[in-house]
Structures are given as structure tokens and as C-alpha cells.
Amino acid sequence: MANFSKPIGPRFSVEVYQNEYLPEGGREVNAIVTVTATGGGTVGGAVSAPGLYGAAAPDAAVAIMVDCSGSMDYPSTKMRGAREATAAAIDTLRDGVRFAVIAGTHVAKEVYPGGGALAVADSRTREEAKDALRSLSAGGGTAIGTWLRLAKGLLTGAEAAIRHGILLTDGRNEHESPEDLKAALDDCAGSFTCDARGVGTDWEVKEVTGIASALLGSADIVADPSGLREDFTRMMEQAMGKEIADVALRLWTPLGSEIRFVKQVAPTVEELTDRRAEAGPRAGDYPTGSWGDESRDYHLCIEVPDAAIGREMLAARVSLVITEADGGVQTLSQGLVRAVWTDDMAASTSLNPQVAHYTGQAELADVIQRGLEARKAGDLDGATAKLGRAVQLASASGNADTAKLLAKVVDVVDEATGTVRLKAKVADSDEMTLETRSTKTVRVKKS
């Protein structure tokens, strides 16, 4: 395994897990690619102390977008929780990070520092920003696309290496069309990453998860506003742990081969196939966003030309790359995906455990979402079948967290066979939590 890591910042490694053996006539190659970054920031660790990274800390810029629509006053704990959470996030900024706070309604307004600029975090600006939060009040509508566009203008103007947004909403995006929101997301994609949170139970799960997906961030529900402070602190700690941005997964395939799909499968399921950017003959880049100390898994499926028994070929070359300021491309690490044709039935029919595990995890996310949609549509038989299959998959893969969430929506009769009964009454928060977290996966043990 080749490794071309930068001497400063994270060191990347690429490991490939696959069964490379194909039967006569076989054309589909599946592989799990594990990308690990080490020696950079400490994601999720205590990074709140100013100057913790010293001179080696990367340039970073953060925009916090707070929903201030009228519904944030019902109950009033939502607006109060949002102020407290934003203050906690500001306290978590390390010295030197540039930041801004945006109030979002049917328009976007700079709360701090204003004037189209970003503040530089230090003891003075943190206190000023927290004082400015007292002016946040609820009133007006919701047009999230305007919030994102303002955040983009502020963050890209800073020319920081790490550009990150945190977005909080409590309602549906009612004051702009879905097309307007999609256009804003398309415009912002690649400019900054963004974590999105829904507080309470009156927001639309697909809107919030769609924002996070488009901007390569995380999505979650905070059903009780009292949980916002802890959640915002954790999000900002993770943002402060990022060391390198705009990393791409580059796939090169030989003539006659085609990429059927590329998806992230851990820590969440995220479809990347349609995000390909051409990168030269037979090569394409798939965005992965920003990295600190962390590991992620990707599932590649490649269709190769048929070949005779005994032949072997390189099905794909996988590289981690970044584009530098001068336009040059630096390779951080590489791995190879192979195909070998054999008449050994045992070899060609053996399922690679990593591929099998993540195929099941992707199906788990899909059947949960389809099951909940069927339940909302009144198709109780379809919902029972889909959610029963989800219970079976969660049990088989050891996904205990998802199993617990499913148990709040269905009564489990037999998890091994997926036999369940729909609960007559389900709390909105339980259903929305299951839907929001349906794409979270568990890692498979590597051998």
C-alpha cells in the first residue's frame, strides 16, 4: 500500500477489503475501502482551550445559523435553548478562528460581527458575540436557502482552509420553494461543510438531512431544546478537530470498466455516485469533505469486461487527493481493487465479510425510510414488512442503537425472522429520531 502523506497534518492510509475472485462470466467487483486519517486533529476531543493547536492549527472559519422564525417562541424554551447553545459553541472556538452568527427567518441577517465580515475568536470577541445573542428574538418566516447563501459569502470571503457551518431550524422551509433551496445547496456545495439540526418535532426530516447530505455534514434531531447546548458544543469540538479540507476519493478504471456506484457506508450511508467530477481520462473525483483524526468506509461497485479463466486485471485504482492552491494535485494515499477469474467455485462464491456487512447496513437504512413512508401513507402491511426486515438486519449486524430506535416504533415478536407489529401510538419524536438516524451504521471488525 503506497502512502504519500503530507508531513504536517493528518496522515492518510487506504485499505481495500474484497473477494477479488470472479466466476466465468462474472463482471461485478465489490470492494470496501477504509480511509483512515491519523496524526491530525482530535475529532470529538476536548479542543475548546484557546490556542490548543498552537501555530500548527489550520485556518478555520465557522458560521452559526440560528432559526429565529416565529415558531421558535412555541415553546419559548426553543429560542432560549438556541441562544445558550450558540453561546456554548462560541466558547468552544479556539483562538484565531474566524466566525459569524446569522439569524435566519424569511431573510438572513448578520447578528455578529456584521458588515459582511467575520470576527477573529479571542476572549473579547467571544464576549461580544454572546452579548449580541441577547438580541435574538423570534418572528418571521423560514427561507433556509437565504441563510446558506449568506454563510457562503462570509466563509468564502475568509479564504480559510476549513470552512464550516452549523444550522439550526425548528420548522419547515415554508417561505421559499424546494427548487430555491436546492439551487442554494448546489451553489454552496464544495464551498463549506455544514452540520444541520432540527429542534422539536415540527420540522421536515428530509429537508434537514438533505442539507447535511449536500454539504457533507451531519444531521440529527434534538427533540428537547435542553439538549441543544451539549449538541452544539460537541459539533463545534468536531469542527475544531478538522485539519484538512476538500479531500476527494479519486477512482481510476481501465478501458471497458464502469463505476456502478460509490457510497460512503460508515459512519453513515451517503450516496456519492452522482457527485463525480471528471479528473482526466478514466478518472473521477468523489468529494469526502474535511478530515481530522477519523476513519470512514466506502463501498465501490465496478463492472469489468468479461475475461477468461485464469486472467486477472486491475479493476480500479483508489487514491485520496487534494487540489492545492496552485492547481496541482497531491496524492495522499492509494489502494488497488483487483479482479481474478477462476473456476474454483468456493473461491468465487465466498462473500467478503466487509462487503456483506455494509450491503446489509445500506439495506437497513433503505428499508427504515421506506417503512416509515409506508406507515405515513397508511400502508400498514407494507410498513410492517419493511420495518420487520429492518429489525432483522439491525439484529444480524449488531446495530444495537438502531434496534433500540426501531423498538419504539414496532413491537418485536421475533428479531431473527423480522416478525413485528406496528405500535398503535408512536411519539413524533421517536419516529423522527428513527428516520433522521436511519443512515447511521456500525463498523465491521476487520480481520
Secondary structure, DSSP 8 states (H G I E B T S, - for coil): --B---SSS-EEEEEEEE--EE-TT--EEEEEEEEEEESS--TTS---STTTTGGGS--EEEEEEEE-SGGGGSSTHHHHHHHHHHHHHHHH--TT-EEEEEEESSSEEEEES-TT--EE-SHHHHHHHHHHGGG----S---HHHHHHHHHHHHHHHT-SEEEEEEEESS--TTS-HHHHHHHHHHHTTT-EEEEEEESS-S-HHHHHHHHHHTT--EEEE-SGGGHHHHHHHHHHHHHT--EEEEEEEEE--TT-EEEEEEEEESB-EE-GGG-EE-STTEEEEEEEEESSEEEEEEEEEE-----TT-EEEEEEEEEEEE-TTS-EEEEEEEEEEEEE-S-HHHHH---HHHHHHHHHHHHHHHHHHHHHHHHTT-HHHHHHHHHHHHHHHHHHT-HHHHHHHTTTEEEEETTTTEEEE-S---HHHHHHHHHTTTB-------
